[in-house]
Amino acid sequence: MEDEIISTKRVLARFKSDSGEEPECNMIDLPSDVTVEHLTIICNSILKQEETTPYVFYVNDKEIAKSLDSVLDFDKLNTENVVEIIYQQQAVFRVRPVTRCTSSLPGHSEAVISVAFSPDSKHLASGSGDTTVRFWDIMTQTPRHTCQGHKNWVLCIAWSPDSSRVASGCKNGVIRVWDVETGQPVGNQINAHKAWVTAISWEPYHSNPECRYFASSSKDASIKIWDAVLCQIVRQLSSHTSSVTALKWGGSGYLYSASQDRTVKVWKVQDHSVFSSKEVTLRTLQGHAHWVNTLALSTDYVLRTSAVVNYGDNIDPDDSKFLATLRGHVQAVYMVAWSADSRLIVSGSADSTLKVWNMKTKKLDQDLPGHADEVFAVDWSPDGQRVGSGGKDKVLRLWQN
């Protein structure tokens, strides 16, 4: 018995903008089950867009939610009919590369080792070798609070997702949590690690609106997850064999760590497994020939110093690949940060410069001299307007377009 072949219906379609404009080469034969994602690709191709622009599509004033056939009436459609697809451009958030230093903020008496913008982009926190944490008002560009309590260099700082608290870690293994409004410590100090604290990362807001948990990493090769309210440990991860140099809590329930053991590890800490005693290393990424010093997350990528690795919800152990090497610094790169739209990266280096990289071309976009010495820390504000940097010259600098 012959197999029954069911063919997908096809339609002749014409694109038109919501303002009535029709692009050239406009008549296209499409399968009726073409998805919104594929329509977006086709529309961008027809319009010859350099960068992918998101669109909403309509047929007879009905929005195409998933696929074209969901809005078609096949009983009234014949081979001579042309389906008119109206496209409407969605608002696009794009970050422009910073090009100049607009402010210098003196105040620290030793090197600025860490900087971080608040999630609302209104404030900047800095940690220094002078053992203090400072909060700065971005609009007035003045110090708001100077927080004292650490007994050694403040190596890392991290804002809670609701911008109400900052956790800071220092060279003697102590973590403190600060109230941003008052500048006072929240609870007791946490004697977190046997060696210095290298990174702190809070659980994302959508995973826990209470902003209760954060993770810390250390030179002692351990990662620990903490309850910020009780100032108590809830879990320890210890598969790295050398100092953990960077740590990020991703938006899909994964924790990413980089280490001097030359690996990047992906940990599963979702679905309340944060409270589980079972250690789950979801993935170990290998390939670096030396220490992995810094790591940053964008919406779709993990940056491993000079390599970009793509992630989806399902991680295939065999599909990781090296995508790009970014060359330009002449000395060690200490830190990198993504722009909020994931199109740009800023890096800080021992060569005293910041550099902005275009991730589409994988090439240098801006070379930013300005610091008098090594640049230890960089961060890009969530609103995309500014980059903050700090280094051995003891000065915080703000950069804008």
DRENDO-1510 file (C-alpha; in Angstrom, 1 decimal, always signed):
<recs>
REC; n; res; u; v; w
REC; 1; MET; +0.0; +0.0; +0.0 .
REC; 2; GLU; +1.5; +3.4; -1.0 .
REC; 3; ASP; +2.2; +5.8; +1.8 .
REC; 4; GLU; -0.2; +8.8; +1.8 .
REC; 5; ILE; +1.7; +12.0; +1.2 .
REC; 6; ILE; +0.4; +15.1; +2.9 .
REC; 7; SER; +1.8; +18.2; +1.4 .
REC; 8; THR; +1.9; +21.6; +3.1 .
REC; 9; LYS; -0.3; +24.2; +1.4 .
REC; 10; ARG; +1.5; +27.1; -0.1 .
REC; 11; VAL; +0.4; +30.7; -0.5 .
REC; 12; LEU; +1.6; +33.7; -2.6 .
REC; 13; ALA; +2.3; +36.5; -0.2 .
REC; 14; ARG; +3.2; +40.2; -0.4 .
REC; 15; PHE; +4.8; +42.2; +2.4 .
REC; 16; LYS; +3.7; +45.8; +3.1 .
REC; 17; SER; +4.8; +48.1; +6.0 .
REC; 18; ASP; +2.2; +49.5; +8.4 .
REC; 19; SER; +2.7; +52.8; +6.7 .
REC; 20; GLY; +1.8; +51.4; +3.3 .
REC; 21; GLU; +5.3; +51.0; +1.8 .
REC; 22; GLU; +6.1; +48.0; -0.3 .
REC; 23; PRO; +9.7; +46.7; -0.6 .
REC; 24; GLU; +11.2; +45.5; -3.9 .
REC; 25; CYS; +11.2; +41.8; -4.8 .
REC; 26; ASN; +8.1; +41.6; -2.7 .
REC; 27; MET; +6.0; +38.6; -4.1 .
REC; 28; ILE; +7.0; +35.4; -2.4 .
REC; 29; ASP; +5.8; +31.9; -2.4 .
REC; 30; LEU; +5.5; +30.7; +1.2 .
REC; 31; PRO; +4.5; +27.5; +3.0 .
REC; 32; SER; +1.3; +28.2; +4.9 .
REC; 33; ASP; +2.9; +27.0; +8.2 .
REC; 34; VAL; +5.7; +29.5; +8.0 .
REC; 35; THR; +6.5; +30.8; +11.5 .
REC; 36; VAL; +6.9; +34.3; +12.8 .
REC; 37; GLU; +10.6; +33.7; +13.3 .
REC; 38; HIS; +11.0; +32.7; +9.6 .
REC; 39; LEU; +8.8; +35.6; +8.5 .
REC; 40; THR; +11.2; +37.9; +10.5 .
REC; 41; ILE; +14.2; +36.5; +8.7 .
REC; 42; ILE; +12.5; +36.8; +5.3 .
REC; 43; CYS; +11.4; +40.4; +6.0 .
REC; 44; ASN; +14.9; +41.4; +7.2 .
REC; 45; SER; +16.3; +39.9; +4.0 .
REC; 46; ILE; +13.9; +41.7; +1.7 .
REC; 47; LEU; +14.6; +45.0; +3.5 .
REC; 48; LYS; +18.3; +44.3; +3.4 .
REC; 49; GLN; +18.7; +45.1; +7.1 .
REC; 50; GLU; +22.3; +45.0; +8.3 .
REC; 51; GLU; +21.2; +43.8; +11.8 .
REC; 52; THR; +18.2; +41.6; +12.6 .
REC; 53; THR; +15.2; +43.8; +13.4 .
REC; 54; PRO; +12.1; +42.3; +15.2 .
REC; 55; TYR; +8.7; +42.6; +13.5 .
REC; 56; VAL; +5.0; +41.9; +14.3 .
REC; 57; PHE; +3.0; +40.6; +11.3 .
REC; 58; TYR; -0.7; +41.0; +10.5 .
REC; 59; VAL; -3.1; +39.5; +8.0 .
REC; 60; ASN; -6.5; +41.2; +7.7 .
REC; 61; ASP; -5.8; +43.0; +11.0 .
REC; 62; LYS; -5.2; +39.7; +12.8 .
REC; 63; GLU; -1.8; +39.3; +14.4 .
REC; 64; ILE; +0.2; +36.2; +13.4 .
REC; 65; ALA; +1.0; +34.7; +16.8 .
REC; 66; LYS; +2.8; +31.5; +15.8 .
REC; 67; SER; +2.4; +30.7; +12.1 .
REC; 68; LEU; +0.7; +32.1; +9.0 .
REC; 69; ASP; -1.9; +29.4; +8.7 .
REC; 70; SER; -3.4; +30.4; +12.0 .
REC; 71; VAL; -4.9; +33.6; +10.4 .
REC; 72; LEU; -5.8; +32.2; +7.0 .
REC; 73; ASP; -9.2; +31.1; +5.8 .
REC; 74; PHE; -8.4; +28.4; +3.3 .
REC; 75; ASP; -12.0; +28.0; +2.2 .
REC; 76; LYS; -11.9; +31.5; +0.7 .
REC; 77; LEU; -8.3; +31.2; -0.5 .
REC; 78; ASN; -7.4; +30.0; -4.0 .
REC; 79; THR; -4.2; +29.9; -6.0 .
REC; 80; GLU; -4.8; +33.3; -7.5 .
REC; 81; ASN; -5.2; +35.1; -4.2 .
REC; 82; VAL; -2.2; +37.1; -2.9 .
REC; 83; VAL; -2.0; +37.2; +0.9 .
REC; 84; GLU; -1.0; +40.7; +2.1 .
REC; 85; ILE; +1.2; +40.5; +5.2 .
REC; 86; ILE; +1.6; +43.8; +7.1 .
REC; 87; TYR; +4.8; +44.1; +9.0 .
REC; 88; GLN; +5.3; +46.5; +11.9 .
REC; 89; GLN; +8.7; +47.1; +13.4 .
REC; 90; GLN; +9.0; +46.6; +17.1 .
REC; 91; ALA; +10.9; +48.9; +19.4 .
REC; 92; VAL; +14.6; +48.0; +19.4 .
REC; 93; PHE; +16.9; +48.7; +22.4 .
REC; 94; ARG; +20.4; +49.4; +21.0 .
REC; 95; VAL; +23.5; +50.4; +23.0 .
REC; 96; ARG; +25.9; +52.8; +21.3 .
REC; 97; PRO; +29.6; +52.2; +22.0 .
REC; 98; VAL; +31.1; +54.5; +24.5 .
REC; 99; THR; +33.7; +56.8; +22.9 .
REC; 100; ARG; +35.0; +59.2; +25.6 .
REC; 101; CYS; +35.7; +59.7; +29.3 .
REC; 102; THR; +33.1; +62.1; +30.7 .
REC; 103; SER; +33.9; +62.1; +34.4 .
REC; 104; SER; +36.6; +61.2; +36.9 .
REC; 105; LEU; +35.5; +60.4; +40.4 .
REC; 106; PRO; +38.4; +60.6; +43.0 .
REC; 107; GLY; +37.9; +59.5; +46.6 .
REC; 108; HIS; +39.5; +56.2; +47.2 .
REC; 109; SER; +43.0; +56.3; +48.7 .
REC; 110; GLU; +44.1; +53.0; +47.1 .
REC; 111; ALA; +43.5; +51.2; +43.8 .
REC; 112; VAL; +39.9; +50.7; +42.7 .
REC; 113; ILE; +39.5; +46.9; +42.4 .
REC; 114; SER; +35.8; +46.5; +41.7 .
REC; 115; VAL; +33.0; +48.5; +40.2 .
REC; 116; ALA; +29.3; +47.7; +39.6 .
REC; 117; PHE; +26.3; +49.7; +38.4 .
REC; 118; SER; +23.0; +49.2; +40.2 .
REC; 119; PRO; +20.3; +47.4; +38.2 .
REC; 120; ASP; +18.4; +50.6; +37.9 .
REC; 121; SER; +21.5; +52.4; +36.6 .
REC; 122; LYS; +21.1; +55.2; +39.1 .
REC; 123; HIS; +24.1; +54.3; +41.3 .
REC; 124; LEU; +27.6; +52.9; +41.1 .
REC; 125; ALA; +29.4; +50.9; +43.8 .
REC; 126; SER; +33.1; +50.6; +44.0 .
REC; 127; GLY; +35.4; +48.5; +46.2 .
REC; 128; SER; +39.0; +49.4; +46.9 .
REC; 129; GLY; +42.3; +48.5; +48.3 .
REC; 130; ASP; +41.6; +51.1; +51.0 .
REC; 131; THR; +39.1; +48.5; +52.5 .
REC; 132; THR; +36.0; +50.6; +51.8 .
REC; 133; VAL; +33.0; +50.3; +49.7 .
REC; 134; ARG; +31.6; +53.5; +48.2 .
REC; 135; PHE; +28.2; +54.2; +46.7 .
REC; 136; TRP; +28.1; +57.0; +44.0 .
REC; 137; ASP; +25.1; +58.9; +42.7 .
REC; 138; ILE; +25.4; +58.8; +38.9 .
REC; 139; MET; +23.2; +61.9; +38.2 .
REC; 140; THR; +25.2; +64.2; +40.6 .
REC; 141; GLN; +28.4; +62.2; +40.3 .
REC; 142; THR; +29.0; +62.5; +44.0 .
REC; 143; PRO; +29.7; +59.9; +46.7 .
REC; 144; ARG; +26.6; +58.9; +48.6 .
REC; 145; HIS; +28.0; +56.6; +51.3 .
REC; 146; THR; +31.4; +55.3; +52.4 .
REC; 147; CYS; +31.0; +51.9; +54.0 .
REC; 148; GLN; +33.7; +50.7; +56.4 .
REC; 149; GLY; +34.0; +47.3; +58.0 .
REC; 150; HIS; +36.3; +45.2; +55.9 .
REC; 151; LYS; +39.8; +44.7; +57.2 .
REC; 152; ASN; +41.4; +44.0; +53.8 .
REC; 153; TRP; +41.1; +44.8; +50.1 .
REC; 154; VAL; +37.6; +44.7; +48.8 .
REC; 155; LEU; +38.0; +42.5; +45.7 .
REC; 156; CYS; +34.4; +42.1; +44.5 .
REC; 157; ILE; +31.0; +43.7; +44.9 .
REC; 158; ALA; +27.5; +42.7; +43.6 .
REC; 159; TRP; +24.1; +44.5; +43.7 .
REC; 160; SER; +20.9; +42.6; +44.7 .
REC; 161; PRO; +18.5; +42.6; +41.8 .
REC; 162; ASP; +16.2; +45.0; +43.5 .
REC; 163; SER; +19.0; +47.6; +44.0 .
REC; 164; SER; +18.4; +47.7; +47.8 .
REC; 165; ARG; +21.6; +45.9; +48.9 .
REC; 166; VAL; +25.2; +45.3; +47.9 .
REC; 167; ALA; +27.3; +42.3; +48.9 .
REC; 168; SER; +31.1; +42.8; +49.1 .
REC; 169; GLY; +33.9; +40.3; +49.5 .
REC; 170; CYS; +37.4; +40.9; +50.6 .
REC; 171; LYS; +40.9; +39.4; +50.6 .
REC; 172; ASN; +40.6; +37.8; +54.0 .
REC; 173; GLY; +37.5; +35.7; +53.0 .
REC; 174; VAL; +34.8; +37.9; +54.6 .
REC; 175; ILE; +31.6; +38.9; +52.9 .
REC; 176; ARG; +29.4; +41.8; +54.1 .
REC; 177; VAL; +26.0; +42.9; +52.9 .
REC; 178; TRP; +25.2; +46.6; +52.9 .
REC; 179; ASP; +22.0; +48.6; +52.9 .
REC; 180; VAL; +22.2; +51.0; +50.0 .
REC; 181; GLU; +19.8; +53.6; +51.5 .
REC; 182; THR; +21.7; +54.0; +54.8 .
REC; 183; GLY; +25.2; +52.7; +54.0 .
REC; 184; GLN; +25.0; +50.4; +57.1 .
REC; 185; PRO; +25.8; +46.7; +57.2 .
REC; 186; VAL; +22.9; +44.2; +57.1 .
REC; 187; GLY; +23.4; +41.5; +59.7 .
REC; 188; ASN; +26.7; +40.2; +60.8 .
REC; 189; GLN; +29.8; +39.7; +58.7 .
REC; 190; ILE; +30.0; +36.3; +56.9 .
REC; 191; ASN; +33.2; +34.4; +57.4 .
REC; 192; ALA; +32.7; +32.9; +54.0 .
REC; 193; HIS; +36.0; +31.3; +52.8 .
REC; 194; LYS; +39.4; +30.2; +53.9 .
REC; 195; ALA; +41.0; +32.4; +51.2 .
REC; 196; TRP; +40.0; +35.6; +49.5 .
REC; 197; VAL; +36.6; +36.0; +47.9 .
REC; 198; THR; +36.9; +36.3; +44.1 .
REC; 199; ALA; +33.3; +36.8; +43.0 .
REC; 200; ILE; +29.8; +37.3; +44.2 .
REC; 201; SER; +26.6; +36.8; +42.1 .
REC; 202; TRP; +22.9; +37.2; +43.3 .
REC; 203; GLU; +20.1; +34.9; +42.2 .
REC; 204; PRO; +18.1; +36.7; +39.4 .
REC; 205; TYR; +15.0; +38.6; +40.4 .
REC; 206; HIS; +12.5; +36.5; +38.4 .
REC; 207; SER; +13.8; +33.4; +40.1 .
REC; 208; ASN; +13.4; +34.9; +43.6 .
REC; 209; PRO; +11.8; +38.3; +44.0 .
REC; 210; GLU; +12.8; +38.4; +47.7 .
REC; 211; CYS; +16.5; +38.7; +46.5 .
REC; 212; ARG; +17.4; +36.3; +49.3 .
REC; 213; TYR; +20.3; +34.2; +47.9 .
REC; 214; PHE; +23.7; +34.9; +46.4 .
REC; 215; ALA; +26.7; +32.8; +45.5 .
REC; 216; SER; +30.3; +33.4; +46.2 .
REC; 217; SER; +33.6; +32.0; +44.9 .
REC; 218; SER; +37.1; +31.9; +46.3 .
REC; 219; LYS; +40.7; +31.2; +45.8 .
REC; 220; ASP; +40.1; +28.2; +48.0 .
REC; 221; ALA; +38.5; +26.6; +44.9 .
REC; 222; SER; +35.0; +26.5; +46.5 .
REC; 223; ILE; +31.6; +28.0; +45.5 .
REC; 224; LYS; +29.1; +28.6; +48.3 .
REC; 225; ILE; +25.4; +29.7; +48.1 .
REC; 226; TRP; +24.3; +32.0; +51.0 .
REC; 227; ASP; +21.0; +33.1; +52.6 .
REC; 228; ALA; +21.4; +36.9; +52.8 .
REC; 229; VAL; +18.7; +37.2; +55.4 .
REC; 230; LEU; +20.1; +34.6; +57.8 .
REC; 231; CYS; +23.7; +35.1; +56.8 .
REC; 232; GLN; +24.0; +31.3; +56.6 .
REC; 233; ILE; +25.4; +28.9; +54.0 .
REC; 234; VAL; +22.8; +26.7; +52.2 .
REC; 235; ARG; +25.0; +24.8; +49.8 .
REC; 236; GLN; +28.6; +24.3; +48.8 .
REC; 237; LEU; +30.0; +23.3; +45.3 .
REC; 238; SER; +33.5; +22.0; +45.2 .
REC; 239; SER; +34.4; +20.4; +41.8 .
REC; 240; HIS; +37.0; +22.9; +40.8 .
REC; 241; THR; +40.6; +22.0; +41.5 .
REC; 242; SER; +42.1; +25.5; +41.7 .
REC; 243; SER; +41.0; +29.0; +42.5 .
REC; 244; VAL; +37.6; +30.0; +41.2 .
REC; 245; THR; +38.1; +33.3; +39.4 .
REC; 246; ALA; +34.6; +34.3; +38.2 .
REC; 247; LEU; +31.0; +33.5; +39.0 .
REC; 248; LYS; +27.7; +34.3; +37.3 .
REC; 249; TRP; +24.1; +33.3; +38.2 .
REC; 250; GLY; +22.3; +32.9; +34.9 .
REC; 251; GLY; +18.6; +33.6; +34.2 .
REC; 252; SER; +17.7; +30.0; +33.4 .
REC; 253; GLY; +18.6; +28.4; +36.8 .
REC; 254; TYR; +22.3; +27.8; +36.0 .
REC; 255; LEU; +25.4; +28.9; +37.8 .
REC; 256; TYR; +28.5; +29.5; +35.7 .
REC; 257; SER; +32.0; +29.5; +37.2 .
REC; 258; ALA; +35.5; +30.0; +35.7 .
REC; 259; SER; +38.7; +28.8; +37.3 .
REC; 260; GLN; +42.5; +28.7; +37.3 .
REC; 261; ASP; +42.0; +24.9; +36.6 .
REC; 262; ARG; +41.4; +26.1; +33.0 .
REC; 263; THR; +37.7; +25.1; +32.9 .
REC; 264; VAL; +34.3; +26.8; +32.9 .
REC; 265; LYS; +31.7; +24.8; +34.8 .
REC; 266; VAL; +27.9; +25.0; +34.5 .
REC; 267; TRP; +26.0; +24.1; +37.6 .
REC; 268; LYS; +22.3; +23.3; +37.9 .
REC; 269; VAL; +20.8; +25.2; +40.8 .
REC; 270; GLN; +17.1; +25.6; +39.6 .
REC; 271; ASP; +13.9; +24.0; +40.9 .
REC; 272; HIS; +14.9; +24.6; +44.5 .
REC; 273; SER; +17.9; +22.3; +44.1 .
REC; 274; VAL; +19.8; +25.2; +45.8 .
REC; 275; PHE; +18.8; +23.4; +49.0 .
REC; 276; SER; +19.9; +20.0; +47.8 .
REC; 277; SER; +23.0; +18.4; +49.2 .
REC; 278; LYS; +23.6; +16.7; +45.8 .
REC; 279; GLU; +26.2; +18.5; +43.7 .
REC; 280; VAL; +25.1; +18.7; +40.0 .
REC; 281; THR; +27.8; +19.8; +37.5 .
REC; 282; LEU; +25.8; +20.0; +34.3 .
REC; 283; ARG; +28.7; +20.8; +32.1 .
REC; 284; THR; +32.5; +21.3; +32.1 .
REC; 285; LEU; +33.9; +23.4; +29.3 .
REC; 286; GLN; +37.5; +22.9; +28.4 .
REC; 287; GLY; +39.8; +24.5; +25.9 .
REC; 288; HIS; +41.7; +27.3; +27.6 .
REC; 289; ALA; +45.5; +26.8; +27.7 .
REC; 290; HIS; +45.9; +28.9; +30.8 .
REC; 291; TRP; +43.8; +30.3; +33.7 .
REC; 292; VAL; +40.3; +31.6; +32.9 .
REC; 293; ASN; +40.4; +35.0; +34.6 .
REC; 294; THR; +37.0; +36.5; +33.8 .
REC; 295; LEU; +33.6; +35.5; +32.6 .
REC; 296; ALA; +30.5; +37.4; +31.5 .
REC; 297; LEU; +26.9; +36.4; +30.5 .
REC; 298; SER; +24.7; +37.9; +27.9 .
REC; 299; THR; +21.2; +36.8; +27.1 .
REC; 300; ASP; +22.5; +34.1; +24.8 .
REC; 301; TYR; +26.2; +33.7; +25.3 .
REC; 302; VAL; +28.8; +32.9; +27.8 .
REC; 303; LEU; +32.0; +34.8; +27.3 .
REC; 304; ARG; +35.2; +33.0; +28.5 .
REC; 305; THR; +37.9; +35.7; +28.3 .
REC; 306; SER; +38.4; +35.4; +24.6 .
REC; 307; ALA; +35.8; +32.8; +23.6 .
REC; 308; VAL; +32.1; +32.9; +23.1 .
REC; 309; VAL; +30.0; +29.8; +23.6 .
REC; 310; ASN; +26.3; +29.5; +22.7 .
REC; 311; TYR; +23.8; +28.1; +25.1 .
REC; 312; GLY; +20.2; +27.0; +24.8 .
REC; 313; ASP; +17.8; +25.4; +27.3 .
REC; 314; ASN; +19.1; +22.0; +26.3 .
REC; 315; ILE; +22.9; +21.7; +26.6 .
REC; 316; ASP; +24.5; +19.1; +24.3 .
REC; 317; PRO; +27.8; +17.9; +25.6 .
REC; 318; ASP; +29.2; +17.7; +22.0 .
REC; 319; ASP; +28.0; +21.0; +20.6 .
REC; 320; SER; +30.3; +23.6; +22.3 .
REC; 321; LYS; +32.6; +25.4; +20.0 .
REC; 322; PHE; +35.1; +28.2; +20.0 .
REC; 323; LEU; +33.8; +31.2; +18.0 .
REC; 324; ALA; +36.2; +34.1; +18.3 .
REC; 325; THR; +39.5; +35.5; +19.6 .
REC; 326; LEU; +39.5; +39.3; +20.3 .
REC; 327; ARG; +43.0; +40.7; +19.9 .
REC; 328; GLY; +44.1; +44.2; +20.6 .
REC; 329; HIS; +45.3; +44.5; +24.2 .
REC; 330; VAL; +49.1; +44.4; +24.7 .
REC; 331; GLN; +49.0; +43.2; +28.3 .
REC; 332; ALA; +46.7; +41.1; +30.5 .
REC; 333; VAL; +43.0; +41.5; +30.3 .
REC; 334; TYR; +41.5; +41.8; +33.8 .
REC; 335; MET; +37.8; +42.1; +33.2 .
REC; 336; VAL; +35.1; +42.2; +30.5 .
REC; 337; ALA; +31.5; +43.3; +30.5 .
REC; 338; TRP; +28.6; +43.0; +28.0 .
REC; 339; SER; +26.4; +45.8; +26.9 .
REC; 340; ALA; +22.8; +45.3; +27.8 .
REC; 341; ASP; +21.8; +44.5; +24.2 .
REC; 342; SER; +24.6; +41.9; +23.9 .
REC; 343; ARG; +26.1; +43.6; +20.8 .
REC; 344; LEU; +29.2; +45.1; +22.4 .
REC; 345; ILE; +31.8; +44.1; +25.0 .
REC; 346; VAL; +34.1; +46.4; +27.0 .
REC; 347; SER; +37.4; +45.1; +28.4 .
REC; 348; GLY; +39.9; +46.5; +30.9 .
REC; 349; SER; +43.5; +45.7; +30.8 .
REC; 350; ALA; +46.9; +46.1; +32.4 .
REC; 351; ASP; +47.9; +48.2; +29.4 .
REC; 352; SER; +45.8; +51.1; +31.0 .
REC; 353; THR; +43.2; +51.1; +28.3 .
REC; 354; LEU; +39.6; +50.1; +27.8 .
REC; 355; LYS; +38.5; +48.6; +24.5 .
REC; 356; VAL; +35.0; +48.2; +23.1 .
REC; 357; TRP; +34.4; +45.2; +20.8 .
REC; 358; ASN; +31.7; +44.7; +18.2 .
REC; 359; MET; +30.4; +41.1; +18.6 .
REC; 360; LYS; +28.9; +41.0; +15.1 .
REC; 361; THR; +32.2; +41.7; +13.4 .
REC; 362; LYS; +34.3; +40.3; +16.3 .
REC; 363; LYS; +36.5; +43.4; +15.8 .
REC; 364; LEU; +37.7; +46.4; +17.9 .
REC; 365; ASP; +35.2; +49.2; +17.8 .
REC; 366; GLN; +36.8; +51.8; +20.2 .
REC; 367; ASP; +40.2; +52.2; +21.9 .
REC; 368; LEU; +39.8; +54.2; +25.1 .
REC; 369; PRO; +43.0; +55.4; +26.8 .
REC; 370; GLY; +42.4; +57.6; +29.9 .
REC; 371; HIS; +43.6; +55.8; +33.0 .
REC; 372; ALA; +47.1; +56.5; +34.2 .
REC; 373; ASP; +47.7; +52.8; +35.2 .
REC; 374; GLU; +46.3; +49.3; +35.0 .
REC; 375; VAL; +42.5; +49.0; +34.7 .
REC; 376; PHE; +41.3; +46.4; +37.1 .
REC; 377; ALA; +37.5; +46.7; +36.8 .
REC; 378; VAL; +34.8; +47.6; +34.2 .
REC; 379; ASP; +31.0; +47.5; +34.1 .
REC; 380; TRP; +28.4; +48.6; +31.6 .
REC; 381; SER; +25.3; +50.2; +33.0 .
REC; 382; PRO; +22.0; +48.2; +32.5 .
REC; 383; ASP; +20.5; +51.2; +30.6 .
REC; 384; GLY; +23.4; +51.1; +28.2 .
REC; 385; GLN; +24.3; +54.8; +28.8 .
REC; 386; ARG; +27.6; +54.5; +30.6 .
REC; 387; VAL; +30.7; +52.4; +31.3 .
REC; 388; GLY; +32.4; +52.6; +34.7 .
REC; 389; SER; +36.0; +51.7; +35.2 .
REC; 390; GLY; +38.5; +51.7; +38.0 .
REC; 391; GLY; +42.1; +50.8; +38.5 .
REC; 392; LYS; +45.5; +51.3; +40.0 .
REC; 393; ASP; +45.4; +55.1; +39.6 .
REC; 394; LYS; +42.7; +55.2; +42.4 .
REC; 395; VAL; +40.2; +57.0; +40.2 .
REC; 396; LEU; +36.8; +55.9; +39.0 .
REC; 397; ARG; +36.0; +57.0; +35.5 .
REC; 398; LEU; +32.7; +57.2; +33.6 .
REC; 399; TRP; +32.5; +56.8; +29.9 .
REC; 400; GLN; +29.7; +57.7; +27.5 .
REC; 401; ASN; +29.1; +58.1; +23.8 .
</recs>
